[in-house]
């Protein structure tokens, strides 16, 4: 039996019957997490880590993409445990990490998913270098804490670069990835120049990119990228994804690609 804490609720992920615990006072996952998880190209033998996992939705959705019967890989990371699950979520906010871990237990995924409480900036202290095939992140989009009355509020920490910056996330991803491994990130298009610069300085070659448009006649408001550790210079631009054809009504392309997950 999974116990709920004040203001927590259980939401249906509409995927293999999986559910997730969320708290209205914390940052609840949105479509960006679903889009990112579905953008990832994973193989059954891949070892994956999600940086700034929040509710743990991305590793849970990635585990849901696995064929039935796949289990954990053997092997040890530097920081913990005996045999490690293939999907790890790293979260700095203790309350969020605890909630995510209970969601993992709720879905009977403890053999596949583990939630670690820790700081992205301390990744080199806690994980072995080049130990992951895939790194994902849905990091804070907004620079700094300018204009915030309470920067320590959980929702603000998730949205603003208060505890971690873009540079911190990309540097950690580059450290964790094996040569040829992939870093998948969703972010805001207005920071693309900065993102590409950060990728290249960390030897993450941009290989795939997709722009997400809220409506066909609007500017893109999200971008998903894949960078390959030590990859050759060539990028594939995926067809744009339009989310809504009218308010509250998803486009056919979104429903065909993501179905009931959105």
C-alpha positions, 0 to 999 in steps of 0.5 A: 500500500502506497501512502499519500502525503498532504495535497498529493493525488494519484494521476493516470498516465494512460499507459499500460495502467501506470499511475503517478503521484503528484502534488499540486504545490509542487511542479506537476509534469506536462506535455513536454515530459511526454514529448521528450520520453517519446523522442528517445530512441532506446534499446533493451540493453541501454542504461539511462538516467534522467537529470532533474527527474521531478515526479519521475515521469520520464524514467517511468514512461521510458520503462513503459516503452520496454517490451514486456519481460525486460528486467534490470542489467547487472553492474554497479554504479559508483554511488550505491547499491547492488544491482542497479535498475536500467532507468535512474531519475536524479532529483535535488528536491528531497520531497520530489524524489520521495514522491517519485520513488513512491510512484515507482513502487506504486507501478511495481517498477523497482526492478527497472527504475530507481530514484536518487536524491542528489545534485546534478552539479555533484554527478562526478562525485556520485556516478562513474564516468561514461556509465550511461548509454542515454541521458535525458533532461527536462531542465528549468527553462528560465535563467536565474530567479529574477522577479521571484518572491520566493525562489525556494518554492518547489515550482520556481525551482523547477522552472527557473535556473535557481539550483542548476543551470543549462551549463550544469545539466549539459556538463553532467550529461557529457560526463555520464555518457559513454562514447556514442551515447545520446543526450536528449533534452527539451528546452525553449527555442529562444535559447537554441544558440546557447544550447548548441554552443554548450553542446559543442563545448562538451563534445555533444554533437547535435544529431536530431532536432524537432520544433514543437508548435502550439498552433500551426500559425504560432511560433514554436514554443519548445524544441527537442534535441539529441546530442551524441557524445563524440558524434560526427557533424551532421544534424537531422531536422525532424518534421515540426510537430503541431500540438493543437488544431484549436483550443483543447483539441489535439492535432491528428499528427500528435494523436497518431504519434503519442496516442493516449499518453498526451 
